[in-house]
Amino acid sequence: MQKDKHPPYQDVLFVDTSTGARFVCGSTLQPKETETYEAKEYPVYQLSVSSDSHPFYTGSAQFIDTE
């Protein structure tokens, strides 16, 4: 990789705002907010939907027959 062309890669705390679920994942996002999670400070990014709240992953999806 060429220097100074790519954003820095770091661990980011993702927070699902609808369920409050938290998980840490590597990302190039550069959020300004920080939060302490499991005794470590992380930049935090708020999500409206994650696998913890999405109907497909939670099993609450309803299929509607249009016929």
C-alpha positions in Angstrom: 0.0 0.0 0.0 1.1 3.5 -0.7 1.8 5.7 2.3 -0.7 8.5 3.2 -3.3 7.4 0.7 -5.4 5.1 2.9 -7.3 6.0 6.1 -5.9 4.5 9.3 -7.4 1.1 10.3 -8.5 0.8 13.9 -10.9 -0.9 16.2 -14.3 0.8 16.4 -17.1 0.2 18.9 -20.4 -0.1 17.0 -23.6 0.5 19.0 -27.1 -0.6 17.8 -29.3 2.3 18.9 -32.5 0.2 18.7 -31.3 -2.6 21.0 -28.2 -1.2 22.7 -26.1 -4.1 21.5 -22.3 -3.3 21.3 -19.6 -5.0 19.3 -16.0 -4.1 18.3 -14.8 -4.5 14.8 -11.9 -3.2 12.7 -12.8 -0.3 10.5 -11.5 2.8 8.7 -14.3 4.9 10.0 -13.0 8.0 12.0 -15.8 8.8 14.5 -15.1 11.7 16.9 -17.1 10.3 19.8 -15.3 7.8 22.2 -16.7 5.4 24.8 -15.2 3.0 27.2 -16.1 -0.7 26.6 -14.6 -3.6 28.5 -12.0 -1.3 30.2 -10.7 0.1 26.8 -11.5 3.4 25.1 -12.8 3.1 21.5 -14.1 5.5 18.9 -17.9 4.8 18.8 -20.2 4.7 15.8 -24.0 4.6 16.2 -26.0 2.1 14.0 -29.7 2.1 13.5 -29.8 -1.5 12.4 -27.4 -4.4 13.1 -27.7 -8.2 13.1 -29.0 -7.9 16.6 -32.1 -5.9 15.5 -32.6 -6.8 11.8 -35.8 -8.9 11.3 -34.0 -11.4 9.0 -31.4 -12.2 11.6 -33.7 -12.2 14.6 -36.2 -14.5 13.0 -39.1 -12.0 13.3 -39.4 -11.5 9.5 -42.8 -12.0 8.2 -43.4 -13.2 4.6 -46.5 -11.9 2.9 -48.0 -13.8 0.0 -49.3 -11.2 -2.5 -51.5 -13.6 -4.5 
